[in-house]
Amino acid sequence: MSLKGITWFFKSRPASPAGSNARRAPRAGVRHEPQARRAHLLIWESELCAIAAETSAWTIETGGDLFGRWQDVPTVYLATKAGPKAIRNATHFRLDVDYLRQLSETLANDWSLRYFGDWHSHHRLGLTEPSSGDQRRIRGLGARNQFASMAEIIVTVEDAGRDQIVRVHPWLYDLSGDQNEPTPLGVEVLQGLSPIRQALLASGTLPEQQFASWQEVPSDRIRIGDDESPPALEPPPAVDATTRDRALAQLAKALQIACAEPIEQHKTGFGYVFVARLHEPHYLGFALSGDWPLRVLEVHRLDRDAGSNESVPLTAALTAADIPGILEIYRAAKAAPEGAGHVDR
């Protein structure tokens, strides 16, 4: 990308009505049913490690939920912890249903993620497959939500202590017909950090989930099913358009609330430019990279009457998902006297 190109944009871009080039955000909460059901699951390394870390933190049964997008292949973008009212004991785990509903709504609206199953541990039962109670629960959830398919991950542990091995056993429920016994799911592990977890870490959303805890258990302590070796890590694909668009939409919404009017959004050769009004004729422009994680490249204070701009130095690396940091820059610029290009953070 060319920083010269960014400066050219701010110098030459004509003023346009606020929101005239706004990107259309995808509809929030739309459920995507599988186009073709395959016995295969994609999951990020961070989400396997998050499951392993939460399992290792307990000596009794625990669990959480799986969120992702289920199209031709189910893809887990986020594995969460259970809510505060979850019930745990040596042989039983029950989700906090009220928390799950709230979490599902948030992740659907913000990230277009669908709840499509859960994970839980069998610390002492020795079962690597869903129990009869697990199967009744999943079938009931699938029926109430009209899901054609759901996934479930059973987790077992080997050896006590810091170096215990955590085994994950994924299962598929085909709920489209009468034969809905769970079948084993193959797994492909995508290397590194899920873009959804990365964005939630940057934004500080859902702090009770402790999203950084995935780093507490390395993937070399995880096994898939009966495998003797840790999972092979596949290069992750480019971040999908839905995730990128949802991150941009959330930033646009936050800036619009802060300035109390629609903002301008422009697609450029280097990525994106968001422009929010400060005090007429002054505006603040944010240049974002087009590649994930949508880094903030430059910030400019614009005077549209004079046709001039000043660069606002950045003192910290920011991305589009770091909404608190971006709003801090906006508010400081709005409070600064005219001509003050430097904004302390």
PAGU-815969 format. One record per residue (C-alpha): residue number from 1; y, x, z negated; residue in three letters. Coordinates in pm, 1 decimal, decimal comma. Each point is the difference from the previous one (the first is absolute). Example, Ala and Ser with C-alpha at 12.3 -4.5 7.8 and 13.67 -1.06 7.14 Angstrom:
REM residues 2
tike pos->1	north->-450,0	east->1230,0	up->-780,0	code->ala;
tike pos->2	north->344,0	east->137,0	up->66,0	code->ser;
END
This chain:
REM residues 345
tike pos->1	north->0,0	east->0,0	up->0,0	code->met;
tike pos->2	north->354,3	east->119,8	up->62,9	code->ser;
tike pos->3	north->260,2	east->-6,7	up->-275,4	code->leu;
tike pos->4	north->254,7	east->38,7	up->277,1	code->lys;
tike pos->5	north->-128,8	east->-329,7	up->135,3	code->gly;
tike pos->6	north->57,0	east->-163,9	up->-337,1	code->ile;
tike pos->7	north->359,6	east->119,9	up->-12,7	code->thr;
tike pos->8	north->53,7	east->-122,5	up->356,2	code->trp;
tike pos->9	north->-124,0	east->-344,0	up->-101,1	code->phe;
tike pos->10	north->246,4	east->-32,6	up->-284,9	code->phe;
tike pos->11	north->288,9	east->126,4	up->212,4	code->lys;
tike pos->12	north->-66,6	east->-203,7	up->310,6	code->ser;
tike pos->13	north->-173,5	east->-316,9	up->-108,8	code->arg;
tike pos->14	north->235,2	east->-294,3	up->46,2	code->pro;
tike pos->15	north->36,9	east->-246,2	up->-281,3	code->ala;
tike pos->16	north->-227,8	east->-296,2	up->42,2	code->ser;
tike pos->17	north->-33,1	east->-326,4	up->-188,1	code->pro;
tike pos->18	north->-191,7	east->44,1	up->-323,3	code->ala;
tike pos->19	north->-366,7	east->-66,4	up->59,5	code->gly;
tike pos->20	north->39,3	east->-9,1	up->379,1	code->ser;
tike pos->21	north->-274,0	east->256,9	up->48,5	code->asn;
tike pos->22	north->-213,2	east->-104,7	up->-294,4	code->ala;
tike pos->23	north->-371,1	east->55,8	up->36,0	code->arg;
tike pos->24	north->-210,1	east->-309,1	up->-41,1	code->arg;
tike pos->25	north->-220,0	east->42,3	up->-308,1	code->ala;
tike pos->26	north->-360,5	east->-118,9	up->23,5	code->pro;
tike pos->27	north->-78,3	east->-319,9	up->-182,6	code->arg;
tike pos->28	north->-88,9	east->75,6	up->-359,3	code->ala;
tike pos->29	north->-330,8	east->-105,0	up->-140,6	code->gly;
tike pos->30	north->-173,1	east->-71,6	up->330,9	code->val;
tike pos->31	north->-373,2	east->38,1	up->-42,2	code->arg;
tike pos->32	north->-184,0	east->187,8	up->269,4	code->his;
tike pos->33	north->-363,5	east->-95,1	up->24,3	code->glu;
tike pos->34	north->-236,3	east->247,3	up->161,9	code->pro;
tike pos->35	north->-22,9	east->-14,4	up->375,8	code->gln;
tike pos->36	north->-350,1	east->142,0	up->-17,3	code->ala;
tike pos->37	north->-186,1	east->61,9	up->-324,4	code->arg;
tike pos->38	north->-158,0	east->343,2	up->-22,4	code->arg;
tike pos->39	north->-185,3	east->155,9	up->-290,4	code->ala;
tike pos->40	north->260,7	east->271,8	up->-35,5	code->his;
tike pos->41	north->291,4	east->59,4	up->-237,9	code->leu;
tike pos->42	north->301,5	east->230,0	up->28,7	code->leu;
tike pos->43	north->161,8	east->120,8	up->-321,1	code->ile;
tike pos->44	north->253,2	east->268,6	up->-84,8	code->trp;
tike pos->45	north->-104,4	east->290,7	up->-219,1	code->glu;
tike pos->46	north->272,9	east->-97,1	up->-248,7	code->ser;
tike pos->47	north->-155,6	east->-344,2	up->-49,0	code->glu;
tike pos->48	north->-348,6	east->137,6	up->-65,1	code->leu;
tike pos->49	north->153,7	east->243,1	up->-248,0	code->cys;
tike pos->50	north->195,2	east->-283,3	up->-165,8	code->ala;
tike pos->51	north->-324,8	east->-193,6	up->-48,6	code->ile;
tike pos->52	north->-170,6	east->310,5	up->-139,1	code->ala;
tike pos->53	north->290,2	east->77,6	up->-234,6	code->ala;
tike pos->54	north->9,5	east->-350,8	up->-146,1	code->glu;
tike pos->55	north->-379,0	east->-6,1	up->-36,3	code->thr;
tike pos->56	north->3,5	east->338,3	up->-178,7	code->ser;
tike pos->57	north->264,2	east->-123,5	up->-242,9	code->ala;
tike pos->58	north->-245,3	east->-253,1	up->-148,5	code->trp;
tike pos->59	north->-345,2	east->11,0	up->-157,5	code->thr;
tike pos->60	north->-47,3	east->-373,7	up->56,3	code->ile;
tike pos->61	north->25,3	east->-207,6	up->314,9	code->glu;
tike pos->62	north->334,4	east->-9,4	up->175,8	code->thr;
tike pos->63	north->127,5	east->-83,7	up->345,3	code->gly;
tike pos->64	north->280,3	east->-111,8	up->226,1	code->gly;
tike pos->65	north->78,8	east->-136,8	up->342,4	code->asp;
tike pos->66	north->-11,2	east->109,7	up->362,1	code->leu;
tike pos->67	north->291,1	east->-69,9	up->233,6	code->phe;
tike pos->68	north->28,3	east->80,8	up->365,4	code->gly;
tike pos->69	north->-9,3	east->-132,9	up->351,7	code->arg;
tike pos->70	north->-318,5	east->-145,0	up->139,5	code->trp;
tike pos->71	north->3,0	east->3,0	up->375,8	code->gln;
tike pos->72	north->-278,7	east->158,0	up->206,5	code->asp;
tike pos->73	north->-84,6	east->233,7	up->-291,8	code->val;
tike pos->74	north->96,4	east->-74,2	up->-363,2	code->pro;
tike pos->75	north->244,2	east->262,9	up->-124,5	code->thr;
tike pos->76	north->80,7	east->46,7	up->-369,6	code->val;
tike pos->77	north->362,6	east->103,3	up->-42,7	code->tyr;
tike pos->78	north->13,2	east->-52,7	up->-374,8	code->leu;
tike pos->79	north->-253,7	east->-11,7	up->-283,3	code->ala;
tike pos->80	north->170,0	east->-131,1	up->-312,9	code->thr;
tike pos->81	north->-66,7	east->-14,6	up->-371,4	code->lys;
tike pos->82	north->-75,3	east->-325,3	up->-174,9	code->ala;
tike pos->83	north->272,8	east->-199,7	up->-169,2	code->gly;
tike pos->84	north->79,2	east->9,4	up->-373,0	code->pro;
tike pos->85	north->-220,3	east->-301,4	up->-83,5	code->lys;
tike pos->86	north->-317,1	east->132,8	up->163,6	code->ala;
tike pos->87	north->-311,1	east->-23,9	up->-216,9	code->ile;
tike pos->88	north->-218,6	east->308,2	up->-37,5	code->arg;
tike pos->89	north->-316,0	east->71,1	up->-196,2	code->asn;
tike pos->90	north->-317,8	east->202,7	up->36,6	code->ala;
tike pos->91	north->-165,0	east->-234,1	up->251,0	code->thr;
tike pos->92	north->275,3	east->-224,4	up->131,9	code->his;
tike pos->93	north->338,7	east->17,4	up->170,1	code->phe;
tike pos->94	north->228,0	east->-290,7	up->86,8	code->arg;
tike pos->95	north->321,4	east->26,9	up->197,4	code->leu;
tike pos->96	north->339,2	east->-119,6	up->-120,1	code->asp;
tike pos->97	north->25,3	east->-282,7	up->254,6	code->val;
tike pos->98	north->365,9	east->-84,0	up->-66,8	code->asp;
tike pos->99	north->99,0	east->363,0	up->53,1	code->tyr;
tike pos->100	north->-210,8	east->15,5	up->317,0	code->leu;
tike pos->101	north->183,0	east->-302,0	up->143,3	code->arg;
tike pos->102	north->337,9	east->157,3	up->-71,9	code->gln;
tike pos->103	north->-109,7	east->336,1	up->140,0	code->leu;
tike pos->104	north->-145,6	east->-161,4	up->311,9	code->ser;
tike pos->105	north->324,4	east->-185,0	up->70,0	code->glu;
tike pos->106	north->210,7	east->313,7	up->-44,1	code->thr;
tike pos->107	north->-216,3	east->214,8	up->226,3	code->leu;
tike pos->108	north->-25,1	east->-272,3	up->264,3	code->ala;
tike pos->109	north->375,1	east->-58,1	up->9,2	code->asn;
tike pos->110	north->103,5	east->365,4	up->-19,3	code->asp;
tike pos->111	north->-275,3	east->172,3	up->198,5	code->trp;
tike pos->112	north->-199,9	east->-267,7	up->185,8	code->ser;
tike pos->113	north->-311,4	east->99,7	up->-194,2	code->leu;
tike pos->114	north->-285,5	east->-239,2	up->-58,6	code->arg;
tike pos->115	north->-214,1	east->-12,2	up->-310,3	code->tyr;
tike pos->116	north->-352,4	east->29,7	up->129,4	code->phe;
tike pos->117	north->-214,4	east->97,8	up->-291,2	code->gly;
tike pos->118	north->-23,7	east->191,9	up->-320,7	code->asp;
tike pos->119	north->-164,7	east->298,8	up->-160,6	code->trp;
tike pos->120	north->-154,5	east->34,0	up->-344,4	code->his;
tike pos->121	north->-218,3	east->240,6	up->-189,9	code->ser;
tike pos->122	north->-352,5	east->-31,8	up->-134,8	code->his;
tike pos->123	north->22,6	east->268,3	up->-265,7	code->his;
tike pos->124	north->-323,4	east->-91,3	up->-177,9	code->arg;
tike pos->125	north->-178,8	east->-263,1	up->205,2	code->leu;
tike pos->126	north->-135,7	east->248,8	up->252,4	code->gly;
tike pos->127	north->62,4	east->-248,2	up->283,7	code->leu;
tike pos->128	north->131,2	east->136,2	up->328,6	code->thr;
tike pos->129	north->14,4	east->-340,6	up->166,6	code->glu;
tike pos->130	north->188,5	east->-320,2	up->-84,7	code->pro;
tike pos->131	north->-154,1	east->-204,8	up->-277,6	code->ser;
tike pos->132	north->-69,7	east->-370,8	up->47,2	code->ser;
tike pos->133	north->320,0	east->-73,5	up->-191,1	code->gly;
tike pos->134	north->195,9	east->236,0	up->227,6	code->asp;
tike pos->135	north->-136,1	east->-179,7	up->304,3	code->gln;
tike pos->136	north->92,6	east->-345,2	up->-130,4	code->arg;
tike pos->137	north->351,6	east->117,7	up->-77,8	code->arg;
tike pos->138	north->57,4	east->158,6	up->342,6	code->ile;
tike pos->139	north->-141,7	east->-302,2	up->181,9	code->arg;
tike pos->140	north->224,9	east->-228,0	up->-203,6	code->gly;
tike pos->141	north->307,6	east->209,2	up->76,0	code->leu;
tike pos->142	north->-88,8	east->11,0	up->368,5	code->gly;
tike pos->143	north->-45,7	east->-376,7	up->16,6	code->ala;
tike pos->144	north->328,2	east->-76,6	up->-180,7	code->arg;
tike pos->145	north->196,6	east->235,6	up->224,8	code->asn;
tike pos->146	north->-191,2	east->-79,5	up->320,0	code->gln;
tike pos->147	north->-90,1	east->364,7	up->53,4	code->phe;
tike pos->148	north->-268,7	east->69,7	up->259,0	code->ala;
tike pos->149	north->-84,9	east->334,8	up->-161,5	code->ser;
tike pos->150	north->60,1	east->183,2	up->-326,4	code->met;
tike pos->151	north->-81,2	east->339,4	up->-144,3	code->ala;
tike pos->152	north->-111,6	east->114,9	up->-342,5	code->glu;
tike pos->153	north->-41,9	east->350,5	up->-139,0	code->ile;
tike pos->154	north->-238,9	east->65,3	up->-288,6	code->ile;
tike pos->155	north->68,5	east->323,3	up->-187,5	code->val;
tike pos->156	north->-248,8	east->199,4	up->-209,0	code->thr;
tike pos->157	north->41,6	east->327,2	up->-188,3	code->val;
tike pos->158	north->-225,0	east->298,2	up->-57,0	code->glu;
tike pos->159	north->30,4	east->257,4	up->-280,0	code->asp;
tike pos->160	north->249,1	east->-37,8	up->-281,8	code->ala;
tike pos->161	north->303,0	east->220,2	up->-38,9	code->gly;
tike pos->162	north->279,7	east->125,5	up->217,2	code->arg;
tike pos->163	north->-215,3	east->82,9	up->303,0	code->asp;
tike pos->164	north->-191,3	east->-325,5	up->26,1	code->gln;
tike pos->165	north->-97,0	east->-116,0	up->346,1	code->ile;
tike pos->166	north->131,2	east->-339,4	up->106,8	code->val;
tike pos->167	north->-206,3	east->-189,6	up->257,2	code->arg;
tike pos->168	north->143,5	east->-283,9	up->204,4	code->val;
tike pos->169	north->-227,3	east->-256,6	up->161,6	code->his;
tike pos->170	north->186,2	east->-222,1	up->253,3	code->pro;
tike pos->171	north->-137,1	east->-340,1	up->99,5	code->trp;
tike pos->172	north->91,5	east->-250,5	up->268,4	code->leu;
tike pos->173	north->-11,9	east->-378,3	up->-35,5	code->tyr;
tike pos->174	north->-20,2	east->-188,5	up->328,7	code->asp;
tike pos->175	north->113,0	east->-346,2	up->-105,8	code->leu;
tike pos->176	north->17,9	east->-152,8	up->345,4	code->ser;
tike pos->177	north->-349,1	east->-154,1	up->-13,4	code->gly;
tike pos->178	north->-281,6	east->-95,3	up->-231,2	code->asp;
tike pos->179	north->-143,3	east->349,5	up->-27,6	code->gln;
tike pos->180	north->253,9	east->160,6	up->-230,2	code->asn;
tike pos->181	north->-201,3	east->251,0	up->-200,7	code->glu;
tike pos->182	north->202,3	east->320,9	up->-40,7	code->pro;
tike pos->183	north->-97,8	east->291,4	up->223,3	code->thr;
tike pos->184	north->84,6	east->371,2	up->-41,2	code->pro;
tike pos->185	north->322,0	east->118,9	up->160,4	code->leu;
tike pos->186	north->39,5	east->335,9	up->167,2	code->gly;
tike pos->187	north->313,3	east->190,5	up->-101,5	code->val;
tike pos->188	north->243,2	east->228,5	up->178,6	code->glu;
tike pos->189	north->246,9	east->177,8	up->-227,6	code->val;
tike pos->190	north->346,9	east->78,5	up->135,4	code->leu;
tike pos->191	north->143,9	east->320,0	up->-141,5	code->gln;
tike pos->192	north->296,2	east->-5,7	up->-232,7	code->gly;
tike pos->193	north->235,1	east->-262,0	up->-135,6	code->leu;
tike pos->194	north->6,4	east->-359,7	up->119,2	code->ser;
tike pos->195	north->342,0	east->-80,9	up->149,1	code->pro;
tike pos->196	north->18,8	east->-312,2	up->-217,5	code->ile;
tike pos->197	north->-63,0	east->193,8	up->-322,1	code->arg;
tike pos->198	north->249,4	east->261,8	up->119,5	code->gln;
tike pos->199	north->266,7	east->-265,1	up->55,5	code->ala;
tike pos->200	north->-67,0	east->-172,7	up->-332,7	code->leu;
tike pos->201	north->28,2	east->334,6	up->-179,4	code->leu;
tike pos->202	north->335,2	east->65,9	up->169,6	code->ala;
tike pos->203	north->139,5	east->-345,8	up->-74,5	code->ser;
tike pos->204	north->-120,1	east->-18,0	up->-360,8	code->gly;
tike pos->205	north->-148,5	east->-343,9	up->66,8	code->thr;
tike pos->206	north->-275,5	east->-129,8	up->-232,3	code->leu;
tike pos->207	north->32,1	east->281,8	up->-256,9	code->pro;
tike pos->208	north->-285,4	east->-144,7	up->-208,1	code->glu;
tike pos->209	north->-237,4	east->111,9	up->275,2	code->gln;
tike pos->210	north->74,6	east->369,6	up->-68,9	code->gln;
tike pos->211	north->-39,4	east->84,1	up->367,3	code->phe;
tike pos->212	north->10,7	east->377,5	up->-60,4	code->ala;
tike pos->213	north->-323,8	east->-14,3	up->-201,9	code->ser;
tike pos->214	north->-209,2	east->35,6	up->316,2	code->trp;
tike pos->215	north->56,7	east->376,2	up->-30,7	code->gln;
tike pos->216	north->-194,7	east->17,5	up->-327,7	code->glu;
tike pos->217	north->-344,7	east->6,2	up->167,0	code->val;
tike pos->218	north->-55,6	east->214,0	up->311,7	code->pro;
tike pos->219	north->-205,3	east->-138,0	up->286,2	code->ser;
tike pos->220	north->-263,3	east->273,1	up->-44,8	code->asp;
tike pos->221	north->-120,1	east->-193,7	up->-306,5	code->arg;
tike pos->222	north->-61,2	east->-313,2	up->205,8	code->ile;
tike pos->223	north->-315,7	east->-97,0	up->185,7	code->arg;
tike pos->224	north->-60,7	east->-287,7	up->238,5	code->ile;
tike pos->225	north->-323,3	east->-180,4	up->-83,1	code->gly;
tike pos->226	north->-287,5	east->246,1	up->-34,5	code->asp;
tike pos->227	north->173,9	east->285,3	up->179,4	code->asp;
tike pos->228	north->-45,0	east->339,7	up->-160,4	code->glu;
tike pos->229	north->333,1	east->138,9	up->124,4	code->ser;
tike pos->230	north->358,2	east->-119,3	up->-27,0	code->pro;
tike pos->231	north->121,2	east->-218,3	up->287,2	code->pro;
tike pos->232	north->120,6	east->166,2	up->317,2	code->ala;
tike pos->233	north->372,8	east->-48,8	up->40,9	code->leu;
tike pos->234	north->119,1	east->-119,9	up->339,0	code->glu;
tike pos->235	north->349,9	east->68,1	up->136,2	code->pro;
tike pos->236	north->207,0	east->-313,0	up->-62,8	code->pro;
tike pos->237	north->144,9	east->-191,2	up->293,1	code->pro;
tike pos->238	north->371,9	east->-31,4	up->58,8	code->ala;
tike pos->239	north->154,2	east->-252,8	up->-235,7	code->val;
tike pos->240	north->-26,9	east->-343,9	up->155,8	code->asp;
tike pos->241	north->296,9	east->-200,4	up->123,5	code->ala;
tike pos->242	north->-44,3	east->-273,3	up->-262,9	code->thr;
tike pos->243	north->35,7	east->244,7	up->-290,9	code->thr;
tike pos->244	north->299,6	east->168,5	up->162,4	code->arg;
tike pos->245	north->169,9	east->-331,6	up->76,0	code->asp;
tike pos->246	north->-57,9	east->-133,8	up->-350,5	code->arg;
tike pos->247	north->157,7	east->313,9	up->-151,3	code->ala;
tike pos->248	north->303,6	east->-40,6	up->224,0	code->leu;
tike pos->249	north->23,8	east->-371,8	up->-77,6	code->ala;
tike pos->250	north->1,0	east->62,8	up->-375,1	code->gln;
tike pos->251	north->272,5	east->262,4	up->31,9	code->leu;
tike pos->252	north->206,7	east->-234,1	up->217,2	code->ala;
tike pos->253	north->-36,3	east->-280,3	up->-253,0	code->lys;
tike pos->254	north->103,1	east->224,0	up->-290,9	code->ala;
tike pos->255	north->309,1	east->129,1	up->184,6	code->leu;
tike pos->256	north->92,6	east->-351,6	up->107,4	code->gln;
tike pos->257	north->-11,2	east->-118,0	up->-360,7	code->ile;
tike pos->258	north->206,9	east->300,1	up->-110,7	code->ala;
tike pos->259	north->276,9	east->-57,7	up->254,5	code->cys;
tike pos->260	north->-27,8	east->-380,9	up->-2,1	code->ala;
tike pos->261	north->-20,8	east->-34,7	up->376,6	code->glu;
tike pos->262	north->-239,5	east->80,7	up->285,8	code->pro;
tike pos->263	north->-29,4	east->365,1	up->93,7	code->ile;
tike pos->264	north->-26,2	east->160,2	up->341,5	code->glu;
tike pos->265	north->-332,0	east->147,3	up->107,5	code->gln;
tike pos->266	north->-25,9	east->220,6	up->308,4	code->his;
tike pos->267	north->-303,9	east->158,7	up->165,2	code->lys;
tike pos->268	north->86,2	east->348,9	up->124,0	code->thr;
tike pos->269	north->-162,6	east->296,2	up->165,3	code->gly;
tike pos->270	north->-52,4	east->173,7	up->-333,9	code->phe;
tike pos->271	north->-100,5	east->-308,5	up->-199,3	code->gly;
tike pos->272	north->223,4	east->-265,2	up->-155,2	code->tyr;
tike pos->273	north->354,9	east->-46,1	up->-125,5	code->val;
tike pos->274	north->95,7	east->-252,2	up->-267,1	code->phe;
tike pos->275	north->369,7	east->-75,2	up->-49,1	code->val;
tike pos->276	north->134,9	east->-185,0	up->-304,9	code->ala;
tike pos->277	north->360,8	east->-98,2	up->-62,6	code->arg;
tike pos->278	north->186,4	east->165,0	up->-289,2	code->leu;
tike pos->279	north->359,3	east->-128,3	up->24,9	code->his;
tike pos->280	north->145,9	east->-92,4	up->337,7	code->glu;
tike pos->281	north->33,0	east->210,6	up->214,5	code->pro;
tike pos->282	north->-235,3	east->236,9	up->-184,8	code->his;
tike pos->283	north->-376,4	east->-9,4	up->42,2	code->tyr;
tike pos->284	north->-291,6	east->215,6	up->-109,1	code->leu;
tike pos->285	north->-261,3	east->102,6	up->255,1	code->gly;
tike pos->286	north->-350,6	east->123,9	up->-82,8	code->phe;
tike pos->287	north->-195,5	east->189,7	up->267,4	code->ala;
tike pos->288	north->-378,8	east->-26,7	up->-46,0	code->leu;
tike pos->289	north->-276,3	east->188,1	up->178,0	code->ser;
tike pos->290	north->-231,7	east->-201,2	up->221,2	code->gly;
tike pos->291	north->-313,8	east->161,4	up->-140,2	code->asp;
tike pos->292	north->-153,3	east->-90,8	up->-334,5	code->trp;
tike pos->293	north->113,9	east->12,4	up->-274,9	code->pro;
tike pos->294	north->332,7	east->-89,0	up->166,4	code->leu;
tike pos->295	north->200,3	east->281,3	up->-155,8	code->arg;
tike pos->296	north->374,0	east->-35,3	up->-54,5	code->val;
tike pos->297	north->139,0	east->264,2	up->236,3	code->leu;
tike pos->298	north->373,9	east->-43,8	up->-47,6	code->glu;
tike pos->299	north->251,6	east->-234,8	up->-157,7	code->val;
tike pos->300	north->347,2	east->-56,5	up->148,2	code->his;
tike pos->301	north->307,8	east->-181,8	up->-126,1	code->arg;
tike pos->302	north->159,1	east->-171,0	up->300,9	code->leu;
tike pos->303	north->360,9	east->-107,3	up->55,8	code->asp;
tike pos->304	north->-19,4	east->-239,2	up->292,7	code->arg;
tike pos->305	north->375,0	east->-46,8	up->37,0	code->asp;
tike pos->306	north->53,3	east->373,4	up->38,2	code->ala;
tike pos->307	north->-328,7	east->57,5	up->181,4	code->gly;
tike pos->308	north->-86,6	east->282,6	up->-239,5	code->ser;
tike pos->309	north->-284,7	east->86,2	up->-232,7	code->asn;
tike pos->310	north->-75,0	east->232,1	up->-289,9	code->glu;
tike pos->311	north->-340,2	east->132,7	up->-93,9	code->ser;
tike pos->312	north->-121,0	east->-85,4	up->-349,8	code->val;
tike pos->313	north->-206,9	east->294,9	up->-126,6	code->pro;
tike pos->314	north->-346,9	east->-86,0	up->-125,7	code->leu;
tike pos->315	north->-101,9	east->171,9	up->-322,2	code->thr;
tike pos->316	north->-359,7	east->-131,8	up->-3,2	code->ala;
tike pos->317	north->-266,2	east->-79,1	up->257,3	code->ala;
tike pos->318	north->-21,2	east->-375,4	up->60,2	code->leu;
tike pos->319	north->-212,0	east->-234,2	up->209,7	code->thr;
tike pos->320	north->51,4	east->-361,4	up->102,7	code->ala;
tike pos->321	north->-224,6	east->-110,9	up->-286,1	code->ala;
tike pos->322	north->217,9	east->177,0	up->-258,2	code->asp;
tike pos->323	north->220,2	east->-306,9	up->-25,7	code->ile;
tike pos->324	north->145,0	east->81,3	up->-345,7	code->pro;
tike pos->325	north->116,3	east->340,4	up->125,4	code->gly;
tike pos->326	north->153,7	east->-143,0	up->317,1	code->ile;
tike pos->327	north->178,7	east->-274,9	up->-193,3	code->leu;
tike pos->328	north->135,9	east->262,1	up->-238,7	code->glu;
tike pos->329	north->159,9	east->180,1	up->296,2	code->ile;
tike pos->330	north->140,4	east->-327,1	up->134,7	code->tyr;
tike pos->331	north->151,8	east->-104,6	up->-334,1	code->arg;
tike pos->332	north->148,3	east->344,7	up->-59,8	code->ala;
tike pos->333	north->155,5	east->-2,4	up->348,1	code->ala;
tike pos->334	north->143,0	east->-346,0	up->-55,8	code->lys;
tike pos->335	north->155,8	east->109,8	up->-328,5	code->ala;
tike pos->336	north->135,0	east->328,9	up->139,5	code->ala;
tike pos->337	north->364,2	east->28,9	up->113,3	code->pro;
tike pos->338	north->68,0	east->-3,1	up->372,4	code->glu;
tike pos->339	north->-66,3	east->337,1	up->161,2	code->gly;
tike pos->340	north->-245,1	east->109,2	up->-267,0	code->ala;
tike pos->341	north->-297,1	east->114,2	up->201,7	code->gly;
tike pos->342	north->-194,9	east->158,1	up->-284,5	code->his;
tike pos->343	north->-202,8	east->-231,3	up->-218,8	code->val;
tike pos->344	north->-154,5	east->137,8	up->-317,6	code->asp;
tike pos->345	north->-350,0	east->-117,4	up->-87,9	code->arg;
END
